[in-house]
Amino acid sequence: MAVVWSDEVQSVFAGDLVAAAAYLTPAGGAVVIPVSPIGLVNRVAGSVAITTSLAFPRKLQRLSQEPRTAVAYHTRQHGFATSSRFVLAQGTAVIPDGPSPEHLALINEHADKFFGETPTGPFWDWALREYLEHRLVIDIPLSRVASWPLARRSGASWTDTDGSTDASGPPEVSGTPWPLPPEPQEPPAKGTGPRVDTAKFARQAQKLPHQVLAFRGSDGFPVIAAVRVTGYSDRGLHVDAAPGVLPPGGRRSGFAAHAYRPQAAGVSCRIGTGWLEVTEGSAVWAPHTSGGFSSPPGKTFHLLGNGLLSKYLIAKMRRSGALDELTRQRAA
């Protein structure tokens, strides 16, 4: 039976411009990245969807190996959502064999609403060919939808505010009941401490308004929680979250901080994987890997950059045989 959700949650699924998607790692951790879901939701089927490009195959490879995934709708900024709830959708990804005319038409139809009309003409048709024609729609039939009231850390208390939303209090759940907190994990063989420049990572993350952590829940689905970086030490980034959101103990965890402008131009992102340690009154995330990117602030240059980068990466994958191999992996 399909999961059923409220009109308020539907407005979030249909209206958030940027969300956060998480997938699991073989070691039992999670990676979380910003995505633009462009309102892809099928309420009758009980599913949401995200898109991805064949030019960036890591997400597809991971989801092919472990399809349990989650999407957190947490930003509200520059979108159309009318609700102020943090919404977490958890389900199992369905990876298509390849781009289809139906899916590409669906992407174009929804993208115009969120990103504005796509430029056309001989130059733009050439520049955007790989970016537009090598996209997949990853359908996610949902097992659970959980939502929390809006809250934001302000001074010493959690208060309503504009912009990003933080989950606070017990969730309202549709579908599978909310599971118990996951047990702590065994520490990695190389230790739990930071492996990259913590001060640099913290400074970059604190400049970006939307910050989340992701970890493996006790039932195997990723959980995404809104957090706030409050400082750092030699142990890692000190993070703040609503009470009860982060499970006690230590575990592998992914982090993402991001910002964006209208029509999802001018994206800035800092992501990483690491070790989260939660004790009474304290949560510290030690970064083990670090990555990120920034795109031009104007829509024209942002779109051109995406187009040329996709063109370069697809051509590189064709030459190396990686594009054919990715197709074989999805068909297996």
C-alpha positions as CSV (number, residue, x, y, z in Angstrom):
1,M,0.0,0.0,0.0
2,A,1.3,3.4,-0.9
3,V,2.3,5.8,1.8
4,V,-0.2,8.6,2.3
5,W,0.7,12.1,3.4
6,S,-1.0,15.4,4.1
7,D,-1.7,18.4,1.9
8,E,0.9,20.3,3.9
9,V,3.6,17.8,3.2
10,Q,2.5,17.6,-0.5
11,S,3.2,21.4,-0.8
12,V,6.7,20.8,0.4
13,F,7.4,17.9,-2.0
14,A,6.0,19.9,-4.9
15,G,7.6,23.3,-4.0
16,D,11.1,23.0,-2.4
17,L,13.8,24.3,-4.9
18,V,16.7,22.6,-3.2
19,A,16.7,19.5,-0.9
20,A,19.3,17.2,0.6
21,A,19.6,13.6,-0.6
22,A,21.5,10.8,1.2
23,Y,22.8,7.4,0.2
24,L,24.7,4.8,2.2
25,T,28.3,3.7,2.0
26,P,29.6,0.2,2.2
27,A,31.2,0.9,5.6
28,G,27.9,1.8,7.1
29,G,28.0,5.5,6.8
30,A,26.1,8.0,4.7
31,V,26.9,10.7,2.1
32,V,24.5,13.7,1.8
33,I,24.5,16.1,-1.0
34,P,22.2,19.0,-2.1
35,V,19.8,18.2,-5.0
36,S,17.1,20.1,-6.9
37,P,14.0,17.8,-6.8
38,I,12.0,20.1,-9.1
39,G,8.7,19.1,-7.6
40,L,8.9,15.5,-8.8
41,V,6.2,13.7,-6.7
42,N,3.6,11.2,-7.4
43,R,1.1,11.3,-4.6
44,V,-1.1,8.4,-5.9
45,A,1.9,6.1,-6.2
46,G,3.4,7.3,-2.9
47,S,6.7,8.2,-4.4
48,V,9.1,11.2,-5.0
49,A,11.9,11.4,-7.4
50,I,15.2,13.2,-8.0
51,T,17.3,13.6,-11.1
52,T,21.0,13.0,-11.7
53,S,23.4,13.2,-14.6
54,L,25.4,10.3,-16.1
55,A,28.3,12.7,-16.0
56,F,28.4,12.2,-12.2
57,P,28.1,8.5,-11.7
58,R,29.1,8.0,-8.1
59,K,25.6,8.4,-6.8
60,L,24.2,6.0,-9.3
61,Q,26.8,3.4,-8.5
62,R,26.1,3.6,-4.8
63,L,22.4,3.5,-5.2
64,S,22.7,0.5,-7.5
65,Q,24.6,-1.4,-4.8
66,E,22.4,-0.1,-1.9
67,P,19.1,1.5,-3.0
68,R,17.8,2.6,0.4
69,T,17.9,6.4,0.3
70,A,16.4,9.5,1.9
71,V,15.6,13.1,0.8
72,A,15.2,15.9,3.3
73,Y,13.1,18.9,2.2
74,H,14.5,21.5,4.5
75,T,15.2,24.8,2.8
76,R,12.1,26.7,1.6
77,Q,14.3,29.4,0.2
78,H,13.4,30.7,-3.3
79,G,10.9,27.8,-3.8
80,F,7.1,27.5,-3.9
81,A,6.4,25.5,-0.7
82,T,3.7,26.9,1.6
83,S,4.5,24.8,4.7
84,S,7.2,25.4,7.3
85,R,7.8,21.7,8.2
86,F,11.0,19.8,7.8
87,V,10.1,16.7,5.8
88,L,12.1,13.5,5.5
89,A,11.2,11.0,2.8
90,Q,12.8,7.5,3.0
91,G,12.4,4.9,0.4
92,T,14.1,2.6,-2.1
93,A,15.6,4.0,-5.3
94,V,14.6,2.6,-8.7
95,I,17.4,3.2,-11.2
96,P,16.3,3.3,-14.8
97,D,18.4,1.6,-17.6
98,G,19.0,5.0,-19.2
99,P,17.5,8.3,-20.2
100,S,14.1,8.1,-21.8
101,P,12.2,10.6,-23.9
102,E,9.3,10.5,-21.4
103,H,11.6,11.3,-18.5
104,L,13.5,14.0,-20.3
105,A,10.2,15.6,-21.2
106,L,9.1,15.4,-17.6
107,I,12.4,17.0,-16.4
108,N,12.1,19.9,-18.9
109,E,8.5,20.5,-17.9
110,H,9.3,20.8,-14.2
111,A,12.7,22.5,-14.6
112,D,11.2,25.5,-16.4
113,K,9.0,26.2,-13.3
114,F,11.9,26.1,-10.9
115,F,14.9,27.3,-13.0
116,G,13.2,29.5,-15.6
117,E,13.0,28.9,-19.3
118,T,16.0,27.0,-20.8
119,P,17.7,29.1,-23.5
120,T,17.7,27.7,-27.0
121,G,19.4,28.3,-30.3
122,P,22.3,26.8,-32.1
123,F,24.9,27.7,-29.4
124,W,22.8,26.7,-26.4
125,D,21.6,23.5,-28.1
126,W,25.2,22.5,-28.5
127,A,26.4,23.7,-25.1
128,L,23.6,22.0,-23.1
129,R,23.2,18.8,-25.2
130,E,25.0,16.4,-22.8
131,Y,23.6,18.3,-19.7
132,L,20.0,17.8,-20.8
133,E,20.1,14.5,-22.7
134,H,22.1,12.4,-20.2
135,R,19.9,12.9,-17.2
136,L,18.0,10.2,-15.3
137,V,14.9,10.3,-13.1
138,I,15.5,8.2,-10.0
139,D,12.1,7.2,-8.7
140,I,11.8,6.6,-4.9
141,P,8.7,4.6,-3.8
142,L,8.5,5.7,-0.1
143,S,8.4,3.5,2.9
144,R,8.1,6.4,5.4
145,V,7.4,10.1,5.5
146,A,8.3,12.0,8.7
147,S,7.8,15.7,9.3
148,W,8.7,18.0,12.2
149,P,7.5,21.6,13.0
150,L,9.8,24.4,11.9
151,A,12.5,25.5,14.4
152,R,15.8,27.3,14.2
153,R,18.5,27.7,16.8
154,S,18.6,31.3,17.9
155,G,20.6,32.2,20.9
156,A,19.7,29.7,23.7
157,S,16.4,28.5,22.4
158,W,14.7,27.0,19.3
159,T,12.5,29.6,17.6
160,D,10.5,29.9,14.3
161,T,12.3,31.9,11.6
162,D,12.6,32.1,7.8
163,G,14.9,30.2,5.6
164,S,16.1,26.7,6.4
165,T,14.0,24.5,8.7
166,D,15.2,22.3,11.6
167,A,13.4,19.3,12.9
168,S,12.3,19.7,16.5
169,G,10.2,17.5,18.7
170,P,8.6,14.1,17.9
171,P,7.9,13.6,14.2
172,E,4.5,13.0,12.5
173,V,5.0,9.8,10.6
174,S,3.2,8.2,7.7
175,G,4.0,4.7,6.5
176,T,6.4,2.5,8.5
177,P,6.6,3.6,12.2
178,W,9.6,5.7,13.2
179,P,12.4,3.3,14.4
180,L,14.3,3.2,17.6
181,P,17.7,5.1,17.6
182,P,20.5,3.2,16.0
183,E,23.1,1.5,18.2
184,P,26.6,3.0,18.2
185,Q,29.0,1.7,15.6
186,E,32.5,0.3,15.9
187,P,35.1,3.0,15.4
188,P,37.1,2.8,12.1
189,A,40.5,1.2,12.1
190,K,42.2,4.5,11.3
191,G,40.7,6.2,14.3
192,T,37.8,8.6,14.7
193,G,39.7,11.9,14.8
194,P,39.8,14.5,12.0
195,R,41.8,13.7,8.9
196,V,41.4,17.0,7.1
197,D,41.9,20.7,8.1
198,T,39.1,21.1,10.7
199,A,39.4,24.9,11.1
200,K,39.2,25.5,7.3
201,F,36.2,23.1,6.9
202,A,34.4,24.8,9.8
203,R,35.0,28.3,8.5
204,Q,33.7,27.3,5.1
205,A,30.6,25.5,6.5
206,Q,29.6,28.3,8.8
207,K,29.3,30.7,5.9
208,L,26.6,28.5,4.3
209,P,23.1,28.7,5.8
210,H,21.7,25.2,5.2
211,Q,23.6,22.5,7.1
212,V,22.7,18.8,7.6
213,L,24.1,15.5,8.9
214,A,23.2,12.1,7.6
215,F,23.7,8.7,9.2
216,R,22.4,5.1,8.9
217,G,19.2,4.6,10.9
218,S,18.4,1.4,12.8
219,D,16.2,0.0,10.0
220,G,18.9,0.7,7.3
221,F,17.5,3.8,5.8
222,P,19.5,7.0,5.9
223,V,18.4,9.7,8.3
224,I,19.1,13.4,7.6
225,A,19.1,15.9,10.4
226,A,19.4,19.7,10.3
227,V,22.3,21.0,12.4
228,R,24.2,24.1,13.0
229,V,28.0,24.3,13.2
230,T,28.8,26.3,16.3
231,G,32.6,26.1,16.4
232,Y,35.4,23.6,16.2
233,S,38.3,22.1,18.2
234,D,41.0,19.5,17.7
235,R,38.2,16.9,18.0
236,G,36.2,18.2,15.0
237,L,33.2,20.5,14.2
238,H,30.9,21.2,17.2
239,V,27.3,20.9,15.9
240,D,24.0,21.9,17.5
241,A,20.7,20.1,16.7
242,A,17.2,20.0,18.2
243,P,17.0,17.8,21.2
244,G,16.6,14.1,20.4
245,V,17.5,14.4,16.7
246,L,21.0,13.0,16.8
247,P,21.3,9.5,18.3
248,P,23.8,9.0,21.2
249,G,27.1,7.3,20.7
250,G,29.5,7.3,17.8
251,R,28.9,6.5,14.1
252,R,30.0,7.2,10.6
253,S,28.2,10.3,9.2
254,G,28.0,12.6,6.2
255,F,27.8,16.3,6.4
256,A,26.7,19.0,3.9
257,A,26.5,22.8,4.1
258,H,25.1,24.7,1.1
259,A,23.7,28.0,-0.2
260,Y,22.0,29.0,-3.4
261,R,20.4,31.9,-5.2
262,P,17.0,32.1,-7.0
263,Q,16.6,29.5,-9.7
264,A,19.3,27.5,-8.0
265,A,22.1,29.6,-9.5
266,G,25.2,30.6,-7.5
267,V,25.4,27.3,-5.7
268,S,28.0,26.9,-3.0
269,C,28.5,23.6,-1.2
270,R,30.9,22.0,1.3
271,I,30.4,18.2,1.9
272,G,32.3,15.5,3.7
273,T,32.2,12.2,5.5
274,G,33.4,11.6,9.0
275,W,32.7,10.4,12.5
276,L,29.9,11.8,14.7
277,E,30.2,11.5,18.4
278,V,27.1,12.4,20.5
279,T,27.2,12.5,24.3
280,E,24.9,14.2,26.7
281,G,24.9,17.9,25.8
282,S,27.6,17.6,23.1
283,A,27.8,16.6,19.4
284,V,31.1,16.6,17.5
285,W,31.6,15.7,13.9
286,A,35.2,14.8,12.9
287,P,35.7,15.3,9.1
288,H,37.6,12.4,7.4
289,T,37.0,13.6,3.8
290,S,36.2,17.0,2.3
291,G,34.9,18.3,-1.0
292,G,32.8,21.0,-2.4
293,F,32.2,23.4,-5.3
294,S,30.8,26.8,-6.2
295,S,29.0,27.9,-9.3
296,P,28.7,31.3,-10.9
297,P,26.0,33.5,-9.3
298,G,24.2,34.4,-12.6
299,K,21.9,31.9,-14.3
300,T,23.5,32.3,-17.7
301,F,27.0,31.5,-16.5
302,H,25.7,28.9,-14.1
303,L,23.9,27.0,-16.9
304,L,26.8,27.4,-19.2
305,G,29.2,26.0,-16.6
306,N,27.0,23.0,-16.1
307,G,26.6,22.4,-19.8
308,L,30.4,22.6,-20.6
309,L,31.3,20.5,-17.6
310,S,28.8,17.8,-18.5
311,K,30.1,17.9,-22.1
312,Y,33.7,17.4,-21.0
313,L,32.9,14.6,-18.4
314,I,30.6,12.6,-20.8
315,A,33.2,12.8,-23.6
316,K,35.9,11.6,-21.1
317,M,33.6,8.7,-20.0
318,R,33.0,7.7,-23.6
319,R,36.8,7.6,-24.3
320,S,37.6,5.5,-21.2
321,G,34.6,3.2,-21.7
322,A,33.2,4.2,-18.3
323,L,29.8,5.3,-19.9
324,D,29.3,1.8,-21.4
325,E,30.4,0.2,-18.2
326,L,27.9,2.3,-16.2
327,T,25.1,1.2,-18.6
328,R,26.1,-2.5,-18.1
329,Q,26.1,-2.1,-14.3
330,R,22.6,-0.6,-14.3
331,A,21.3,-3.3,-16.6
332,A,22.8,-6.1,-14.5
